[in-house]
Amino acid sequence: MAADSSRQFWKRSAKLPGSIQPVYGAQHPPLDPRLTKGFIKDRSKGNALPLKSKKASSFHEFARSTSDAWDIEDDEDADPSRHQTLNSKVALATAVQVLENHSKQRERPEQSLTVDEVPTNCRVIKSSSEAHISRNSADALIRHPLHKQQSLPLRPVIPLVARISDQNASGAPPMTVREKTRMEKFRQLLSSPSTDLDELRKCSWSGVPREVRPVTWRLLSGYLPANMERRMQTLQRKREEYFGFIQQYYDSRNEEHHQDTYRQIHIDIPRTNPLIPLFQQPLVQEIFERILFIWAIRHPASGYVQGINDLVTPFFVVFLSEHVEEDVENFDVQSLGEDILQSIEADSFWCMSKLLDGIQDNYTFAQPGIQKKVKALEELVSRIDDQVHNHFAKYEVEYLQFAFRWMNNLLMRELPLRCTIRLWDTYQAESEGFSHFHLYVCAAFLIKWRKEILDEEDFQGLLMLLQNLPTIHWGNEEIGLLLAEAYRLKYMFADAPNHYRR
């Protein structure tokens, strides 16, 4: 090792690094053999390193026994004449040939591709038979375009979470006069000494304007009294009551008999609308944890069940929009005062509690409420569209496999949040919107995808479709049509249950 210390593995002065080898490429064809006789001068045999038969015991011994492009025995003072040299005639001939190739390519006229010359599926066609098949496929695509592409309307692209409070994705021009008239009607009802709740429900069925939605939801959910004079007093009392629950129960989340509940809530909170930045803020997640834990402690018959975490989000967004003028999905809640955040948290808790009081059997042991609703949905669909029902039976698709989530999460996983808020305007206006009318909304929602369902001809394809329905660009117009169809179904079947019995 000491004897080899003067040798360097990497040359710092490499005027001729490595050996000269012919380089072939797409634009550089192989050299003419007649010109390559003097291309490379033979190296002297004295420079050749004998290969050692014994196993190398060190890195330098391995390097000396290996033929490499870099000659490790060449030092900085090595004679350049010992290296291989390039024949000048060969170099000149190659240069001339390259220049001729470039000039021919530039002189070649540009030709536009015909239909037959367009590569199919962006891949290289390797044989004439394959080319013939590809041309036929291209012709078929041009002559018979996809029916779905023809039926898609031109409409503006709606971002995933853009204006989640009141996005109208219909692309239709806003009816300014009608909206102003409706707004005046709402203001008159809400400012009266005693709000007419029946009239407020009628106005809210077709949607609540964003500006008056927070107070309207509080009234329709039963959280606020209709009497104007009692509202502020009621709000103050209920908010103080909620934070009394926080002081009384929240510290018990670390106790052994509550650890499982709190752990499940803590896991589910980050999964709540993960694509909306608002719900990924630590402060918002802490608010949700308190709301869900207190509700679970006060409702031991059901406790916390996965899916309840989704039901907080519409209330939180609506009550937050009362204090935020811009879109709320990217709003930093830390910029709000503590009193405002506490009022939003308490109001969200009480309104969610009012909602769950009407559907609590959905979340008790074995979830009997959901089981009954899924069975009712199956019977209803079998009467209104037996072809879809028989299609499910043919491929052994059970309604419970896709409709359980529809009932458990109230379609929140199937619709953008902006659509859920619009849907809940009507649910709040219905006397049993979340528990009864939701069944007909699910039936209308299923029949909405009738064509896509019948196009699928296997179990996996059907489930993939039903669990990933393309509603990302839905807005107020689509929800309005869905609710109208649901109302028609309710009008036909709700008061005549024998109509959907076999």
N, C-alpha and C positions, 0 to 999 in steps of 0.2 A: 504494500500500500504506500510505503514511504517513497519507493522508487517511482511510483506513478504520480506523485503529488505535483510534479511539474507539468503534467499533461492536463489539458482542459477539455472537458466534455463538450461544452458549447463554444464555438469559435466566435470571438468578438470582432474579428475582421474577416468577413467572408465575401471576397470579391466574386467568387464563383461558388455559390452555395449549392452543394449537391451535384449530382450528375445530370447531364443534358439528355432528356428523353423526348422522342417525338410526341407531340400533342395532337390528338385527333378530336375534331368536334363537328357540330352540325354545319358550320360555315367554313371549316378547314378540313378538306378531305385528306386522306392519306397521301403522303408524298410519293412522287414517281420513283419506283425502285431503281430506275436507271440513274437517278440523281443522288441516291442515298448511299452510294458505294463509299464515298469519302465523308459521310455525314459525321461519324464519330471515330476518332482515332483511338486505337486500342491503348488501354492503359498498360503501363509497364508492369511486368510480373512482380517487380520488387515492391510495388505498393500494395499488392494483394495480401490480405491478412489470412493466415492459415486458421481454419476452424479447429477449435479444441474439442477433442472427443470427451474429455472428462467434464464433469458437472462443474459449473462456475460456482466458486465459493464466495465471490464478492461482486458488487455492482460493476467495478472497473473490469474485472475479468469477464463478466457477462458482456460488457460493452466492447471489449477487444475481440470477443469471439463472434460478434454480430456485425453483419454487413449492413451499413446504413447509408442514407443519402449524405450524411455529414461524416467526414473522415476524421475520427478522433485523433489520429496520429499527425494530422496537419496542424502545425502551430502557426503563430502569427507571421513568421518569416518564411512560410512555405513558398516554393517557387510556383507561380501561376502557370508556367509552361508544363508542369506535371499534370494539370487538369485537362479534361476533354475540351476540345475546341470545335466550333461550328464551321462547316464548309461554307465559304462565301457564295458559291454558285447555288447551293441549295437554298440558302437564305434569300437570295435575290429571286429565284424562281418561285418560292413560296409567297413572297411579298407581291409579286406581279399577279399571281393567281388569286390572292385575296382581294386585290384592287379590282380585278375583272369581275369577281363575284358580286362585290358591292355595287359596281356600276350597272350590272345587269338587273339587280334587284330594284334599283332606283328607276330604271327605264321601264320596268314592267308596269303596265297600266293597272290601276286599281279597279277591281271587279266587285260589284255588289253581290252578296250571297243570295242565291235563290232559295226557295223553300226546300228543294231537294238537298241543298248544300249545308243547311243549318244543322249543326250537331244536335242530336236528340238527347235530352236529359243531361246536357253538358258533359258528355263523355266521348271518348275516342271510339270510332267505329272501326273494328278490326278486320271485318271480312265483307265481301260483296253481298252475301246473303243477309248479314246483319244490317248492312246499309239499306237493303231493300225493305226489310221489316221496319227500320227506323223511319224511312221515308213514308211508308204507309201509315205509321202511327202519327207522324206530323200532319199528314193530310187529313187524317181522321179528326185530330184535335182542331184543325182549322175549319173543317166543314161542319163539325158537330161540337161547338163550344159547350162548356159546362152549363147546365140549366141554372145551377145555383148562382153562378157568376152573373147571368143575365137578370136574375131576380133581385140581386142586391141593389138597394137604392143608394143614390149618391147622397151622402150626409156628412156633416162635419165630424172630424175625429175628436172624441171626448177623452181627455186624459183620464188615467185610472182613478185618481182621487180628486179631480178638479171640482171645486165648489160642491163638496159633499153635502152641504146643507140644502141647496135648492137648485141643483143643476137641471136644466131642461135640455135633454139631448135630442129632442125631436127635430131640430133644425128649422122648425116653423117660426115665422115672425111672431114676436110677442103681441098679444092682444091688449094693448095699453089701456084702452077704454074699459074693457071688461075687468082687467086687473084693478084698476082704480076704483071701479064700482064695488068690487068684492072687498077691497081693502076698507072702504068707507063702511060697508056693512059690518065687517068685523069690529071696527073701531066703535061703532055705535053699540054693538052688543056688549063689548068688553067694558065700555065706560058707563053703562047704565047702572043704577044703584043695585039692581038685582039682575044678573045676567040670565037670560032665557036659555037654559042649557039645551033644550030640544031644538031651538032655532040655531044655536051654535053648532050642534051636531050636523044639522042639514047643510050649513054653509061649509063645514069642515070636510064633508064626505068627498068632495072633489078637490081637496087640497087646501092647505093652510098657508097663507103668505108667510114668508120668512120672518118679517118684522114682528108679527103677532103670534108666531108659533109657540114660543116659550110659555106665555101666560095661557094660551089656549090649551096646550097639553096639560098644564097644571089643573085647569078647570075640568077638562074632560076625563082625566084620570081619577078625579075625586079627591085630589090632594088639596085644592083650594075650594073654599065655599063660594057659592054664587053671589053672596052678599058682599058688596064692595067694601063696606066698613070693616068687615071682619077679616079681610085678606091679610093685611100686614101683621095683625096680631097672630093669626094662625101660622103664617110663615115663620115668625120669630119663635113661637112656641115649639113648632115641629123641628126647627133647626137646632134649638137648644136641647130638645129631647134626643135627637140623633147623636149629638156630641156627648150627651150624658151616657149613651150606650157605648161610645168609644172609650170613655174613661172607665166604664164599669167592666167591659168585656174584652177589649182589644189586647190587654196585657196577657190574657189567658191563652193567647195563640201559641205560646211556648210550652204550655202544659201538655202532659203526655196524652190526655184524652182528646186534645184538639190539634195535635201535631199533624195528623194525617189530613185533616180538613185544610189547615193552613198550607201544608206542603203542596196539596193539589191545586189550590188557588194560586200559589206562588209559581207553579209550573205553567198554568194556563194563561196567566196574565200576559206574558210576552207574546203568546200566540194570537192574541186578540188583534185582528186587523194588522198584521205585521207589515203591510205595504204602506200604511199611513203613518207618517212620522209623528203625528200628534200622540199616538198611543204607545210610542216607544220611549217617550220621555219618562225618566225615573219618577218625577213628581206625579204624573198622571197614573203611573202604575201603582204607586203607593195609595193614591185615592181609590183606585179600583180594588185593591187588596182590602182596604178597610170596609168598603161598601159590601163586598161579597162575604167577608168573614162575619161581620155583624149580622147580615141577613141569615147566614147559615146557623149561627148561634141561636137566633130568635125563631128559627123554624126547624126544630130537631126532627120533625116527622120526615122531612126530605133531606135536610142538610144541603151541603153544596154538591151539585151535580155538574159535570162538564157540559158546557153549552150555556149555562146561566151567565157566564162572563160576557158573552156576546150581547146579552139583553141590556147591559148597562150603557153600551156605546151610543145608541141613538139619543137617549136622554142626556147624556153628558155633552154630546155635540150640540144639541138644540139649546141647552141652557148656557153653554159656553158662547154660542153665537149671539146671545143677548148682550154680551159685553165686548164683542169683537166685531168690527166692521168688515175686515178683510176675510178671506177664506181661512177656515180654522185648521185645515189639515196640516199646515206647516207653522202654526202659531205656537210661540213659546209661552207656556202658561206661567212661567216664573215672572213674567212681566206684570201679571195681575196681582192685586192686593190679596192679602190673606183672607180678609172678610169675604171677598168675592169668591175665592176658591172654596171657602167653607160653605157658602150658600149653594154653589153649584154641586158640591159633593152631597150635601144634605138633600137637596131637591131630587137629585138623581136616585138616591137611595129610596126615598119615599115613593116616587113614581114607579120605580122598578118593583117595589114591594106591592103596590096596588095592582100592577100587571100580573105578577106571579100569584097573587091571591086567587085570581080567576082560573089559573091553569096549574095549580100546585100538584094536582094528581098526575101531571106529566113527569114529575120529578120524585114522587114517592117510590117506595120499594117496588121493583119490577116495572115501574113506569106504566101503570095501567091506562092512564089517559092517552098516552101515545099509542099504545096497542089498539085501543078502541078507535082512535082517529085514523090510523093506517088501515084498519079493517073497513071502516066506513068509506075511506077513499077508494079502496079496491071495489067495493060494491057500487059506488057511484060511477066510477069509470066504466065498469062492466055494462052499465045501462046507457051511458051517454056516448060511448065509443067502444063497441064490442070488438072492433078490429084491432085496436091497440091492446085491449085486454087479452085477446086471444094470442096476439103476437108475444106478449110477455109469457103467457102460459106455454107457448110453443118452445121457447128457448129457456124455460124454467127460471125466469126472473121473478123473484118475490118482491112484492111492494115494500116489505119491511127493509129490504136491502138498500133502497134509495130514499123512501119516504120517511124513514125514521128520523133522518137528519132534518128533513123539511119541517117536521113537527117539533123536534127538539129545539131547533134554532130559529124557528119561525121564518124560514127561507133566507136568513141572513147570510148563510154561506153561499147561496145561489145568486144573490143580487148585490150590486154595489151598494155601499152605505147610503148614498144619495137616494137610491130607489127605496131602500128600507124606510127611510124617514118619510118619504111620500106615501108609502104603503101604510105606515103607522098613523098617518093623518086620518085615513079611512077606518083603520082598526079602532082608533080612539072614538070615532064618530058612531061606530056600530055598537049596539047594546052589548053584544057578546063577540066583539071583533076578533080577539085573540084566541078565544076558545071554540067558537062556532063558525064564524065567517071564514076563518083561515082554512077550513076544510075545503070550501068551494074555490078559494084562491089557489090552493094546491091542485085541485082538479083542473081548473082553467090553465094553470101553468103547465101541467103535464100535457094537455091536449094541444097547447101552443106549439109543442115540438113534435106533433104527430108525424109529419113527413120524415123528419130526421130519425124518429124512432123506427118507423116502418122500413127505412132504408138499411138499418142495421140488421144483420142476419146471423148474429152469434151472441152468446151470453156476455162475453168479455166486451164486445163493442157496445152493447146496450148499456152495461154498467158504466163504462168509461164516458159515454155520452151523458147519461143521467147525473153523473157526479161532476161533470165539467161542462155544464151548459153555457153557451156563448152569450152571456148577458152583460159583458163588460161595458158595452156602449149604450146600454139601456138608459132611458131617462123618463121624464114625466109622461110623455105620450104613450110609451109602451106600458107603463104601470097603469095609466088610465084605461087603456084597452083591456088589460088583464082584469082590472077591478070590474069593468062593465060586464065582461063575460062571467066573472064569478057571481055578480049580482043576478044575472040571468039564470044561472044554475041554481042559486039559492031560491029564487022566486018559483022555479019549477019544482024543486025537490024538497025544500026545507019543511014545508007544511004538508007534504005528501010523501012520507017516508016509504010507503009501499011502492012508489014509482021506481025506487032503486033496489028493490028486493027481488030476488029470483023466484 
